[in-house]
Amino acid sequence: MTDSAPAPLKKTPLHAAHVALGARMVPFGGWDMPVEYSGITAEHLAVRTAAGLFDVSHMGEVEIAGQGALEAVQHITSNDASKLQVGQIQYSALTTPDGTFVDDLLVYRFGPAHYLLVINAGNIDKDVAWITARAKEVVPDVAVVNASDRYGLIAIQGPRAQDILQTLTAVDLSAIKYYWFAHGEVAGVRATVSRTGYTGEDGFEVMVPSAMTVRVWEALLAAGRPLGLVPAGLGARDTLRLEASMRLYGNDMDETSTVLDADLGWIVGWKKPAFLGHDALHAQKAAGVTKKLVGFEMRDRAIARHGHAVFHDGSQVGVVTSGTQTPYLKKAIGMAYVPPGLAAPGTALDIDIRGRRARAVVVPMPFYKREKPA
């Protein structure tokens, strides 16, 4: 007997466009995705100073609709979705009964009884099965649809993002508040335009029918190039999100870490009725966490990476979840789980990097915060 061949990598609607642009493609969460075009540093700096264009069509979309839709969303997610107005978005978590992460996600309220959940690419099958089973525990007849193949999703991020996108749409982008969305046309294509982001910069996500994704991507590239926009890959997306201290599922949180461990207590609806993980999180809040995600900066010339051991006074106290040398801040930074007694800024840590202990210090997060216009 022979092992079955691995499943072929999935491709977004923009795959051929990436190849034509000379992108370096890598496997990511079961997808063949661009990691870089002109180079991670160049793409990172373009997003911080002008604009970058990202293919995020690999993200999953799950729609929950019909009578009881809110009840179902409230049961499976940690945040309080009853506070959402139509047109508003919320960062939240799919939580286990133990208060740990099945995934982190965005919840869009499309209508009075219609919600869209945007989930991580590598978790689509797992999440859809979890959402369907758990939602039907409280609302047996609720409609749960995996709509991931219906949509292409493009993110335009950076200080010039609004100027570029506005040339292609009649939607008043200045009227879309942070974590809100609007419907309209972009480059002649019916779209949903949201304002969230995963880079620490201002920017928008454009959700369109899959078949129209290339048209919108090419229009954005053409409109943006004169203003410094470049296509950007997963490499810059990761360094940008880390500078902004945004968590990455699978690195900084998973089914072994609770929402409170990840220092994301603000995405828990503490006053809402029972939800999956409600009792565990309330108990942990009362008792206190045993580990906490903190930011650190290297003091020695070294770069910490995911999985490196963290020491204090000679004893291992934690592990690095994310780390990099940042192109914009020009510092080696990272996040790590440590005991809460070592979480205060200024605490000295040592990180084992290939057998050598390198000095680091806990610093406040986020590492980078953009200056908002006056």
Secondary structure, DSSP 8 states (H G I E B T S, - for coil): ---------B--TTHHHHHHTT-EEEEETTEEEEEESS-HHHHHHHHHHSEEEEE-TTSEEEEEESTTHHHHHHHHBSS-GGG--TTBEEEEEEE-TTSBEEEEEEEEEEETTEEEEEE-GGGHHHHHHHHHHHHHHH-TT-EEEE-GGGEEEEEEESTTHHHHHHTTBSS-GGG--TTBEEEEEETTEEEEEE---SSSS-EEEEEEEGGGHHHHHHHHHHHHGGGTEEE--HHHHHHHHHHTT---BTTTB-TTSBTTTTT-GGGS-TTS---TTHHHHHHHHHH--S-EEEEEEESSS----TT-EEEETTEEEEEEEEEEE-TTT-SEEEEEEE-GGG-STT-EEEEEETTEEEEEEEE-S-S-------
